[in-house]
Amino acid sequence: MSNALNDKVMNEYLHLYHGAPMMLVIAPGRINLIGEHTDYSDGFVLPVAINLGIVIAMTPREDHWIKLYSMDLNEHITIDLRDLAKGNEGWQEYIKGVAWVLREKGHDLKGWQGVIAGSIPIGAGLSSSAAVLVAAGKAFSISSDLSLSATTLAQVGKMAESEWVGVNVGIMDQLVSAAGKSDHAVCLDCR
């Protein structure tokens, strides 16, 4: 991710919350070299994490509230983690979906506040939604003191997108966003 995006998100957090965030959470988008649309059919894929992604400047809260501002959409959301309910379509459903999956898996979640922005063009096929899911999962890991592996983060993201948001997806996008490394492709057998 570019330092310019990181600085932009940090500065907006300082402006909104009058203090520095505790953590900067980053999740990249991806391109796929081989196997497009085969991950949800249990095929083989070869994705690569890219230098475009989602950044969240965040600080844990002691309560059960998510307070998040999207710079890209100029929109504030507030989510009560004790009362998750599906709403209208929108980016907040991705955040709520991650919370729902983690709660379904028995985790006690604490809230966090933050600012989110991205450099991935929405709808460009570079997995902006998967990057949002993984970044949210990392933010919950920090706020709720969870130890989630990259594979677990990917599985949480997939379940949130398919079962909460309602999009038929495989595991490729979330896994490369959670586990991808610079200058490396990920060979994945989706079975």
Phi, psi and omega in degrees: 000152182281147176297330180297317178294316178302314180296320180299315181291318178299315181296320178294321177299313178304317180296314184285319189250000175057040177182168181280147176288157177285326188212150171248118182255132184230137175221125183278160168278192182207159164242162180237124181279320183218137170095030178303134179065018177255350182292323179277004173247018179063036179263195180257141179221159179222078181272163178226131173292143182246173183273016172250143182189197180246138178235134173236122168270125188213158175221134177297153174244160179271357182251200184247033183246138169257127174235113189222135178246127176266114177293323183292326183253358182050054185221133175261139172232151174228129182234130174267112183293344178276350185219065180280128177219140177297139180240203177290167176299149179155165185297333180295337178294331177292320178292313179296323180298318178297316179299316180300313180298314181298320177294319178299330179275006174092010180276137174273115187261140170251157183282177176202160176237150182187181176231134181238141175206161181217163176247001179275124175296127181295131178081011182271001181077025181249014172070047176297323180294319178297321179295322176297316180299314181292317178298317177297318177299320177294320179297317176295324178300319180288311185293329185252008178054053179257144174255095182248126177291167177300320179296317178296317176302318179295317179295320176298314179298317179298314181296319179298315183290320182279316187267331179264308183283326177093028179252129179285105182230160171264200184259348188303307187300313181293322183292317180289328176292324181278326189240353183297147179235150179305135176065025179224142171265158178246114176273117187232124171266106189287358175290000000 
